Amino acid sequence: MATLRGNTCDIYWGGYGSSTFTTEVMTCTTQYTVWTITDATKRMWDPAATTLVYNAGAPVTNYASIQYCGGKVSWAASQGNVAMTVSGKYLSSPAQMSQAHSWTLNASTDKEDTTVFGDTVKKQTATTLNGTITVSRFYPGSGGFAIQALAPTTYPRVALVLYETVSTGVRWECYATIDSVEYAVEASNIIPESVTFTLDGTYGLWAYTS
């Protein structure tokens, strides 16, 4: 049975400040139904900005969804072999979180009881995704998360990339908000920083294998 070692993992984060991109080329990745922005440095799209999609230069809105975290646009049906481009804003590329040594992802889906008269088995209907990410690291002395936690309107969200194996690119990507920050200071220890993020379910939790 395959196993993973913790030292193959890592965590990257970013997302403050955004830059404009205009009519960027997109690459078709799934049977002419999913297009991804080709420039990998611009795949964390700003969900607060307007995103415009173009088919052969003409603006379109018939797509099924936009995946802001990952820079993808999806259609329910094949669009054919066409030239898709996109304009909008992208967040700063996530960078390695300094001195991190563990992360925990807890994700679940809320369910509602939809059992009705006559049913002999209880029914559950899935509704919304929710989750938390907890990161532990050695406090770097500056650049801690307390400032961001105390100014939620200035720092509305962060982009998190949770690597299971850095060398192969296996990872989880999501947007999240800072929920809490904890420091534990003792005379005999190295000061730790523990940060809990709440998953921004509006923009999903995405798994990538490369």
SULFEN-V575304 format. One record per backbone hydrogen bond with DSSP energy under -1.0 kcal/mol. CO is the residue of the C=O (numbers start at 0). NH is the residue of the N-H. If there is no record, write none. Layout:
BEGIN
co = (CO,CO)
nh = (NH,NH)
END
This chain:
BEGIN
co = (4,5,7,9,10,11,12,13,16,18,20,23,24,26,29,31,32,33,33,34,35,38,42,43,45,51,52,53,54,57,64,66,67,67,70,71,72,73,73,79,82,83,84,85,86,87,88,89,94,96,98,101,103,105,107,109,111,115,122,124,127,129,130,131,132,133,134,135,135,136,144,145,150,157,158,159,160,161,162,164,164,169,169,170,171,172,173,174,175,176,179,181,185,190,192,193,194,195,195,196,197,198,199,205,207)
nh = (7,8,165,162,96,160,94,158,91,89,87,85,37,35,32,78,74,28,29,72,26,41,69,90,48,86,59,84,57,54,73,71,44,69,36,66,34,63,64,81,55,25,53,23,51,20,45,18,12,99,137,135,133,131,129,126,124,118,113,111,109,107,198,105,196,103,194,100,101,192,148,149,154,175,13,173,11,171,9,168,169,163,164,207,161,205,159,199,157,197,195,193,188,138,136,181,134,178,179,132,176,200,202,172,170)
END
